[in-house]
Amino acid sequence: MTDSSRLAVGDTAPAFSLPDDSGTTVSLGDFAGQRVLVYFYPKANTPGCTTQACDFRDSLAQLNDQDIQVIGISPDKPEKLAKFRADHELTFTLLSDEDKSVMKEWGAFGEKKNYGKVVQGVIRSTFLVEPDGTIGLAQYNVRAAGHVGRILRDLA
């Protein structure tokens, strides 16, 4: 993956429509005129992804105070996302990108290093989509632990 396939601040956020954990289709356009934090994570109910999701859950009031909605996207099936939501009392939108097409379009799937080996996979990434549909923040290869706190500091 080259950096040229990555989104940058000022780019238009690619549109998407994906099923949520109940099978209902949710589109980025449903949030038009709002600030939306879209984050991509590899797999529900794994240690890093659970840490990150619970951090978003625990920081949701602070994000909502800044008029920011949160959407988490992974390649998990909707049924697995429903279990993830229930297991950890997640209160934000979880979407399923089983074919990874949205991840690829956002630059959140491709070559990455995993324990020193180059592999193809989900690149843990976070984006802030501004009310006009442009990218206001683009972060790739983020660390799960402490990530939400860093975002809140960046947005302050």
Wavefront OBJ file of the C-alpha trace (Angstrom):
o trace
v 0.000 0.000 0.000
v 1.323 3.408 -0.873
v 0.647 6.616 0.962
v -1.072 7.943 -2.181
v -4.018 5.583 -1.501
v -4.510 7.117 1.923
v -6.945 9.881 2.743
v -5.632 13.222 3.935
v -7.121 16.243 5.661
v -9.264 18.148 3.138
v -10.112 15.101 1.009
v -13.772 14.251 0.468
v -14.790 11.294 2.632
v -15.753 8.320 0.440
v -19.456 7.486 0.744
v -20.509 4.121 2.144
v -23.592 2.083 2.996
v -23.038 -0.927 5.257
v -25.141 -3.153 7.522
v -25.071 -2.437 11.244
v -25.158 -5.062 14.000
v -28.933 -5.503 13.504
v -28.664 -5.790 9.699
v -30.011 -2.278 9.037
v -28.145 -0.399 6.312
v -26.404 2.733 7.565
v -24.848 5.264 5.188
v -22.329 7.998 5.814
v -24.916 10.269 4.170
v -27.260 9.558 7.112
v -24.919 11.786 9.133
v -24.778 14.664 6.612
v -24.144 17.992 8.313
v -22.698 16.304 11.411
v -19.163 15.586 12.583
v -18.548 11.842 12.447
v -15.586 9.942 13.797
v -15.158 6.815 11.656
v -12.749 4.229 12.965
v -11.670 0.950 11.419
v -10.615 -1.986 13.574
v -9.550 -5.558 12.735
v -11.782 -7.861 14.776
v -14.526 -7.596 17.388
v -13.955 -9.108 20.825
v -10.171 -9.238 20.520
v -8.099 -7.552 23.246
v -6.945 -4.429 21.343
v -10.243 -3.862 19.574
v -12.192 -4.309 22.807
v -9.923 -1.810 24.590
v -10.420 0.710 21.797
v -14.208 0.220 21.580
v -14.623 0.537 25.357
v -12.532 3.738 25.286
v -14.892 5.154 22.647
v -17.885 4.053 24.737
v -16.450 5.652 27.884
v -15.585 8.884 26.002
v -18.796 9.113 24.001
v -20.268 11.907 26.150
v -17.135 14.040 25.615
v -17.250 13.373 21.867
v -20.992 14.071 21.704
v -20.352 17.347 23.567
v -18.266 18.321 20.517
v -21.158 17.208 18.255
v -19.204 14.140 17.131
v -20.954 10.847 16.354
v -18.899 7.610 16.365
v -18.988 4.783 13.817
v -16.837 1.669 14.202
v -16.253 -0.482 11.095
v -14.765 -3.981 10.973
v -14.931 -6.977 8.625
v -17.011 -8.898 11.190
v -20.470 -10.221 10.333
v -23.421 -8.258 11.820
v -24.161 -11.125 14.256
v -20.642 -10.908 15.705
v -20.996 -7.127 16.017
v -24.275 -7.621 17.918
v -22.473 -9.878 20.403
v -19.607 -7.347 20.673
v -22.142 -4.581 21.401
v -23.943 -6.680 24.022
v -20.768 -8.007 25.687
v -19.331 -4.514 26.190
v -22.473 -2.318 26.304
v -21.331 -0.342 23.269
v -23.597 2.613 22.557
v -22.378 3.793 19.151
v -22.863 2.554 15.591
v -21.012 -0.639 14.556
v -20.903 -1.503 10.853
v -19.908 -4.654 8.972
v -17.580 -4.396 5.947
v -17.202 -8.118 5.232
v -15.703 -7.668 1.753
v -13.427 -4.868 3.045
v -14.377 -2.629 0.086
v -14.976 0.433 2.272
v -11.759 -0.215 4.197
v -9.827 -0.347 0.942
v -11.432 2.864 -0.305
v -10.493 4.656 2.926
v -6.940 3.235 2.873
v -7.648 1.173 6.005
v -6.863 -2.219 4.453
v -3.590 -3.216 2.855
v 0.008 -3.991 3.664
v 1.021 -3.642 7.275
v 3.625 -5.063 9.592
v 2.456 -7.621 12.094
v 5.123 -8.945 14.459
v 7.818 -7.977 11.955
v 6.150 -9.635 8.954
v 4.481 -7.758 6.117
v 0.884 -8.971 5.799
v -2.387 -7.845 4.217
v -4.905 -6.765 6.804
v -7.011 -4.111 8.445
v -4.972 -1.024 9.293
v -6.334 0.404 12.546
v -7.322 3.898 11.392
v -9.436 6.828 12.528
v -10.978 9.705 10.572
v -13.020 12.731 11.499
v -15.527 13.629 8.801
v -16.541 17.269 9.034
v -20.127 18.479 8.424
v -19.222 19.397 4.814
v -18.121 15.801 4.107
v -14.385 16.475 4.106
v -11.757 14.725 6.197
v -10.771 16.837 9.219
v -8.465 14.242 10.803
v -6.825 11.159 9.258
v -4.753 8.787 11.387
v -3.362 5.436 10.254
v -1.656 2.652 12.225
v -3.006 3.956 15.520
v -2.438 2.155 18.797
v -5.633 0.889 20.425
v -4.722 1.792 24.013
v -4.990 5.498 24.731
v -6.092 6.351 21.202
v -9.371 8.037 22.148
v -7.605 10.232 24.710
v -5.133 11.316 22.019
v -8.025 12.166 19.662
v -9.723 14.257 22.333
v -6.452 16.141 22.909
v -6.019 16.659 19.128
v -9.548 18.068 18.847
v -9.276 20.339 21.886
l 1 2 3 4 5 6 7 8 9 10 11 12 13 14 15 16 17 18 19 20 21 22 23 24 25 26 27 28 29 30 31 32 33 34 35 36 37 38 39 40 41 42 43 44 45 46 47 48 49 50 51 52 53 54 55 56 57 58 59 60 61 62 63 64 65 66 67 68 69 70 71 72 73 74 75 76 77 78 79 80 81 82 83 84 85 86 87 88 89 90 91 92 93 94 95 96 97 98 99 100 101 102 103 104 105 106 107 108 109 110 111 112 113 114 115 116 117 118 119 120 121 122 123 124 125 126 127 128 129 130 131 132 133 134 135 136 137 138 139 140 141 142 143 144 145 146 147 148 149 150 151 152 153 154 155 156
